[in-house]
C-alpha cells in the first residue's frame, strides 16, 4: 500500500490570518468522524491520511467557501497510484452527475436569451429524435427538474478504446450505445424520478438550437464566464490535459481500465473539473441569487433555478436540501465520486471529490468540516450501544470465512484476544464493534451485520443489503 501524500494547499492569504487558516485546515484533516459513535465512549476521530489508507482510497480533494470567497483548497493522496502522481489543486476529477447543474445553467441561459421557452413542448426544438409523447407533453422545465417521466437513471460510460454513440443513438438505445432507449414511464409533471436520460434529451436540444458542439457552448457561455478555465466537457478529454487527469479506481483498489470511462452523455455526466472551479460556480450562484452578479444567469433566472419545481427538493439542475438552507448535487461515475453544497444565504459551501466510488470518506470529511465550521446540518452521526465482550463459546461460531452467493465478496472474521476483525476481499482488516451479542458494525461501512447460524446478514436499509454464507 502506498502511503498517501498530503499535497498542494491553496488558500486565501488574508493578512494576519494565514496561520489561523492553516490551523483550521489541520483541524479538519484530523477530525474525520465515522457514521457511528458509541454510548459511553469518547467520539472516534481519524485523519484524512488514516482514512485513505484504511478505506483503500487513492486520493481526495477538498474546497471550502467562506463569506462568498474560496477559503482554501487542498489535495491528498494520489491522482494515480501506479505513477505515484499526487493530487494537487489542479488535478481534474470527473464530476459525474454534478454535470447536470451546468447543463441546467446552459439551458436556462438559452431561455434567458429568448432562444427557448421552459414551458414549451420540447418537440418544438427537436429535429433528429422525438420522444414518445403518448403520456403527455414534455417541457424543458420537466427535463431539468427530473419530472419529465423519462427512464434511464444513469450511464456507465465507455472504455477509452470503445466506439462512441451519437446523442440520438443513446436516446434510441441503438448500438454502440450501452443503455436502453429513453422512454416515458409516467405522465410529465406527475412525479419526480431522477433521469439522466432526460439530461441527454436537453443536451440534444441545446446542440440543435445553437448548432454548436455541446462542449464549445458550455465552455464559452457557462464555464469561462465563471472563471472555470480548468474545467471542460470534452469527451474524450483533450490530449494536452492528460497529465492533470485523475485515474479512476474500482472499489478493490484496481485502476479503471484505460484510467477512466468516456461519457458522450455530456449533459448528464461529462464534466471534468476541480474543487476550486466548482467553488467559483457555487459563489456565482450565491451572488446571482442576491442580484450581485450575472456572469451567466440574472437574479430572476437564478431564483427560478433554485426553486423546487414539483416536490420540496428537486429544482432545475440542483437539489434543495436541509430544509431549504443548501443547494446541492452529488456525482458518481465509474471510479469517481463527488459532492458540493452551497448555502442559500451567507456565502458558505464546500466541495469534496475522490477518484473511487467510496462515498464514505466524503461523508466523513463533510462531518469534519461541519464540526470545525459549526454547520449543524451535517453533524449527525448514529449513536449505538456497545454489547459486553463476546463469550469464548461464540468465538468459533463467529470466526471463519463467509462469501456472498455470487462469490464476488468474501468476508474473513478473525479474533485476537477480545478483538474481532472483518476483512473484505483481502483488504484492510476492519475492527468489529458488537452492539448486541449477535450483531456488529464497522466504521468502514454504514451497515448492521447480524449472525444467524452460518449466515451473516448485512443490512444497509437500501439496495446494498447482502448475505454472507459460511464457506465450508
N, C-alpha and C positions, 0 to 999 in steps of 0.2 A: 504494500500500500504506500503510495507516495504521500509524503507529508504535505498537507495543504499549505500554501503560502498566503500571507496577508500582504496584499499589494495595493499600490496606487490609490492613494486617497486624494480626492478633490473636495475642497471645502471653501466656503466663502470667507476670505480673510478679513473679518471685521476687526478694526483697530481695538486692541485691548481685550479681545475676546477669543483669539486664536487658541490659547491654551485651554480655555473653558470648553471650546468646541471639541478639542482633542479629548478632553476628559469625558465629555458626553459620548463621543464615539466609542471610547473604551468601555464605558458603562453598558452601552448597547451590545458590544461584542461579547461581553462576559455575562450577559443576563438573559440568555435564551431559556425559555420556560416550556417544558413539555405540556402535552394536552391534559395531563393528570397530575394531581398532587395528592398527598395522603394525610389523613387526620392525625394530629399529634406529632407530625414531623415537620422539620424546617423545610421550606419550599426548595425544590431542586432547581439548580441553575447550571447551565452549560455555556461554554464559549462557542463561538462560530467554528473555530478550529476543531474542537472536540466533536461537534455535530457533523461536520463534513466528513471526518474520519469514521465516526460511529454509524452514520447512515449511508456511508459509501457514496457520497455525493461529490462530484468532481469540483464544481465551482458555484459561486453565488455572487450576486452584485446587488447593491442597495443604494437607493437615493432617498433623501429626506427633504421635504419642503417645509419652511417655517416663514410665516408672515409674507407670503407671495414671492419667496426667493428660494433658490436652491441653497440649502444649508450645507449639505455635504453629500458626497457620493464616494463609494469605495467598492473595490472588487476583492474577492477572496478565493483562494484555491486555484484551480486550473481551468482555462478555456479548452485545453487539450492535454490530457494526462500523458499520452504517449509522446508528444512533442515537448512536454514539460513547459508549455506556454501558459503563462499566468493570466488570470482575469485582471483586466485593468478597467478604468472608467471609459475606455474607448472600445472595449470588447463588445461586439454585436451579438445579440441573442435573438432568436425567433420569438416574437411577441404573441404568436398564435392568435387566439380569438380577440385579443386586445386590438387586432387589426380592424375589428368591426366598429370600434369607436371612431377611427379615422375614415372608414368607408362612409359612416353616417355624416361626418363633417363634410365630406366631398359632395354627397347628395344634397345636403342642406345648403351648401354653397351654391349649387345649381338652382335650388329653389329660391334662395335669396336673390340671385341674379335674374330671376324670372324665366329660366330655361326649362324648368319642370314645375309641376304642382304636386304637392304632397298628397292631396286628396283625389287626384285624377286616376283613372284606370291605367294601370301600368302598360296595357296593350297600346296605349296612345304613343308610347315611346319605343316599343319593341318591334323589330322587323324580322330577325332571323329565327326567333323562337318565341312561342307564346304558351303561357301556362294554361292548363285545363281550368276553365272558369265556370265549370258546372256548379260549383258550390258558392259562387258569388264573385263580385268584383274586388280585385286586389289593388291596393294603393301603395305608394311609396312609404307612407306612414306605417302601414301594416308591416312592410318588409323590415323597416328599421327598428320596429318595436317587438319583433317576433310574434306578431298577432295575425300573420297572413294565412295561417292554417296550412303551411307547407312542411314537407318532410325533409329529412337529412339533417341530423343534429350536427355532425362534424365530419372532417375529412382526414384520412390517414396520410395524405401526401404521396409523393412518388420518389423512388430512388433516383439518384442523380444521373444514372445512365438510362432511365426509362424514357419512352416516348411520351410526351405530354399531350393531353387532350385540349381541344379548344373549349372555350366557355360554353358554347352550345352543346358540345358532346358531354360535358359534365352535367348540364341540366337535363339532357335526354338520357343519361346513363348509358351512352354508347362508347364502346372501346375506342381508344385506350383508357377511357375513364374507369376508375376502380370503385365507383359507388353507384347505387341505384339512381334512377331518374328522380328529379324533384317534382313532386306532385301534391295536390291538395289532400288533406285528410279531414279538414274541418272548414266551416264557413269562415271567411275573413272577418276578423273582429270579434269572433265568438269566444276565443280563449287565447291565452299566451302559451306558446310552446316554442322553446328555443330552436332556431332553424338556421344553420349555416347555409343551407340551400337557398333560403331567402336572401342572404347576403350576396350570394353569387348572382342571383337574379338582378339585384341592384347594381352589381358590377357590370353586367351586360348592358343595363340601361345607361349607365354613365358613359361607356365607350361608344354606344350607339348615338347618344345625344351629342357628345362632344366630338366624335370622330377621331379621338386620340387614344393612344395606348394608355391603359389604366395607370401604370407606374409613372408615366410622364405627367398626367394631370395631377395625380396625388402629390408628386414632388413639387411641382410649380405652385399649385393652388392651396395646398394644405401643409406639407412638411416644411418647405423652405420659409414661408412667411412666419412660422412659429419658431424659427431658428433650429429646427430639427435637421441639420445639414449632414449628420452622420447616418441618418436613417434612410431606408429605401424600401420600395415594394417590388423591385425587380425579381423575377423568378425565372431561371435560377439567378443567384447573386452575381453582380459584376465581378470579373476575374481580379480586378485591382483591389477588391475588398477581402480577398481570401485570407490574408494574414490577420484580419480583425475578427473573423467569424468564430464563434464558439462552436465546438463539436458537441453534438447531442449524444447522450448516453442512455442506454437501456437501464432498467432498474437493477439488473445484475452486475452493473459496472462496465459492461462492454460498450464500445462506441457504436453508434448507429452506422449501418453500412453506408459508406460514402460520406460519412461525417454528419449528414443531416438529410432531411427529405425536402423535396421541392414542392411548392404549393401554387399551382396555377389558379387555385381558388383564392385569389389575392385579397378580395374584399372580406373574406371570411378568416384568412389565416396567413397572409403573405408578408407581413411587416417584419423587417429586421431593424432592431433599434437598441438603444442603451437607456438605463435609468435616467441619465442626465437629459437626454432628449425627451423622454416621457414626462419628466418633471416640467420641462418647458411647455408641453401640451397641457398639463394639469393647471399650471399657473395661468396660461392664456384662457383656459375655460373659466377659471375663477374670476379673472379680471373682466372678461367679456360679459359674464353674468351680471357684474356690477356696473357695466357701462363704462369701464375704464380702459378697454382695449377692443379692437375689432380686426385683428390680423387675418382672421378667416371669417368668422361669423359676427354679426352685430348683437347687441344686447337682446333684442326681441327674439331673434332666431335661437340664440343660446339658451334663453329661458324656456323656449318651446322644446328644445332638445332635451333639457333636463327635467321635463315634466312627464311623469309616468303616463303612458298612453291608455292602458286598459286596466291594469292592476296597480298596486301601490309601489311596484318596483321597476318594471321594465319601461324605460324611456327610449329615446332614439339613439342607439349605439352605446348606451350606458345603462347601468342599474343603480337605482337609488336605494341606499342601504342605511341601516342603523337609524330607523325612524326618521328618515329624510335628511339626516345630517351629513351623509357622504355620498359621492358618486363613485362608481367602481366598474372595473371589468377584470376578469381573470382570463388566463390563456393557457392552453395545453396543446402543444404539437408533439410529434414523435421525438422524444428526447429533450423536450424543453417544457418549463412551467413558469408562470409569471403572474403577478397581480399588481394592480395600482389602486389607490384610493385617494380621493381629494375631498376636502371639506367643502360643503356648500357655503359656508361662511368662515371668514377668518384667515384663509390662505394657507392652510396646512395640508400635508399629504405625504405619501411615500410610495416607492416602487421597489419590488423585490423580484429578481429574475434568476433562474437557475438552469443549468444545462443537463437536467434529468427530469423525470416526471414525478419525483417525490415532493409533494406539497408540504411535507411535514416540516422541513427546515424553513419554508416560507412562513408557515403558521407560527413557528417558534420565534423567528426574527420579528414578526409583527407583534407578538406579545412583549418582546423585549423593548421594541420601540414604544409600545403603549405604556409600559411601565415607566420608562425613562421620561417620556414626554407627557405622561398622565392623560393619555387618550383612553378614557374609561370604556369606550365602546368595544375595545379589543382586548380587555384584560381577563376575560373569562377563562377559567380552567375548571375541570371537573374534580371534585373532591371526593375521594373514596376512602373507606376504612381499610385497615390492614388486618388480615387474619393472624392468629397465633402461628408459630412455626409449624411446618408440615411434619407430622409424625413419621418416624422411620418406617412404620408399617406401610405407608403410602408411597415411599420413595420408588419402589420397583414398579408400582402402577403408573407413576407419573413420568419416569425417565424412559428413554428409548428413542427410536426413530419413527416418525409419523410422516405419511405422504398424503397428498390430495388424490382423489380418484383419478385425475388426469395424469398424475405423477409429475406435474410441472413444478410443484413446490414441495420441498422436503423440510421438515422441522425436526431438529435433533434436540431433545431435552436432556440436560446433564445436571448432576448435583455435585457440589463441592462443599462439604460441611452442611451448613444451614442454607446455603445459597443455591438456587436453581437458575439455570440459564437456558434460553431457547435460541438456537442458531438456525437461520433460514437459508437454504441453498448455499451452504458453506460460507456465509457472510460473517459479519461481526456477531459474537455472542451477545444476546440481549438479556439483561437482568430481569427475572420474573418477580412480580410483586403479587402475592396471594391476597385477594380481597375476601375470599371465602375458602373453606377447606378444599373445594374442588374447582376454584376459579382463580384466574390470574390475569394481570395486564402487564404490558411492557410500555416503556415510554416511546419506543420507536414506531408504534402503530396504534392509532386510536381505535382499539377493539377490546372486547372481553372474550377471553378464552376459557372454555369450560370443559372439564373432563367428564366423560360418561363411558365407563368401561374402556374399550380400546379405541375410542373416538374422542377427538378434541374438536369442539365447535368454535369457530371464530366468528363473532357477531359484531358487525360494524354499524348495523342499522341501515344498511344500503346494499347496493349490488356487489360489494366486495365480500359478503359473507361466504365462508367456505368451511369444509370439514377436512380434518386430517385423520387418517386411519393408521393404527399401529402397523408397522412393517414387520412381518414375521422374522 
